[in-house]
């Protein structure tokens, strides 16, 4: 087990830079998730840690040892791929044993490790099968078994659940998490699915266009997103953004949305007259007699809750209700955010956080 | 879709077309075979008749086996064909792997350059090739033929195989790299088995022209001990007199090995298609 240190890492293809000097640390035994939209560089970064992509500049160290010049097999890592990447002409047992045999490990020791891994993953009955005779979930387990037997310092996962159906994904999510709790191996996990990131991670790195937007524990990102990108990316349905102007004098600032005033917590960037963007999570919107006037456009009942897509002028506002209201399309409503549940962001392109509270325990 | 498939009219039409095609394709072979067992007179009197007690004769086969070293020719053809196919597949697959797997300057240009040979017939360069072979002292050796046929087959092989190799999962190769496999092991143990259908296709495409070629054996290796089967059969075709019995017998015997090679490769082809895929 080991910590991973990433310092000023860059990746360039010709003249194009796709990763712009990233630095962060992954602690020993931590489950770190890299998340972001496709093309944000998260997979490239993972492949650089694995040694499958060259590091154009900067250093990556695993367990205090700089690995820039080492081939993948010498980095003491194991990787689980999206397509499982099992050797099609080898049995499950042979797939798991292969890397150990390549290292010239003792036969009895290989046997023991494969048995142990198979027992952990519930694959004992399948050891003699070929990958083509297994289901998607079983194949993914074999791929994990292949990683476990090596007893590496770091596990790398590259979107391992993307090819599974929704139900299996939820199940495997819990299994991977359980496995990590049991083995306590440092893990780097790449996904584009923010729910996977939220449910599995100790800490999350949110990436966008080759930059890090924010690093933090899942609820920290949810409650105090550093900017509009993180706020919109984390959470489903995503956060509503509404343009507003700060009004009110002295100690009681309010946000003015076309004549409707919403009280804000005072903060350093919250100055009267400033144009800002308010961020309100769908579940923090409540029905009220007065407030933001909206028109119902779409109603999506999911059973446990109801998503109501509404229009406020040209903006779209989504609200989530746990109670069962009966809304008709075109109906006029007034929505009001729960007290203290408004995030305030700069109206500029970066959209940095200026203040506001989001969490139930915050403030 | 299933219903359409089971429709007896469609089924009949499909089989009728296939059967017609089979007859058209096999008819010349059939004519060669039956006539090779007939006397010269019977061949000309009734070319389409089956050999009967009167017209049956093995004179053609006797001539072929008596004149010249038929089994020697046979062996030469076999060596040239098999060796050429081996080198085409080996070097073609290696070049295709490099082109599809590694990012380097001039990759696309190199691919185009290698594919250029598909469009330019190698026979245009016959004179230069002959001069080269003379300079290398390779005239009248089987090596000369093998080299030429390998060069002739490589462009198409690289073209087809690199397309297929692009389809092999990157994750699989990367898993191999993380497991500590060398690039050579990845190539031979992981990638080649997965592109076996394409290899079989390339082999079948290249085999028949090499086996049947008359041009290069005639120019590069006409000596008695390096004659190929096709060249050897020409002995019986003269400007004024042609020993048709012998020609037909030689051709009948020449079909067999090509047929056997074809069966081997096409079995590979089918097995390759049906055996386990990555996902």
Interface residues (C-beta under 8 A of the other chain):
Chain A: X47 X50 X51 X52 X71 X72 X73 X77 X78 X79 X81 X82 X83 X84 X85 X86 X87 X88 X89 X98 X99 X102 X103 X130 X131 X132 X146 X158 X163
Chain B: X169 X171 X172 X174 X175 X177 X178 X179 X180 X181 X190 X193 X194 X275 X276 X277 X278 X279
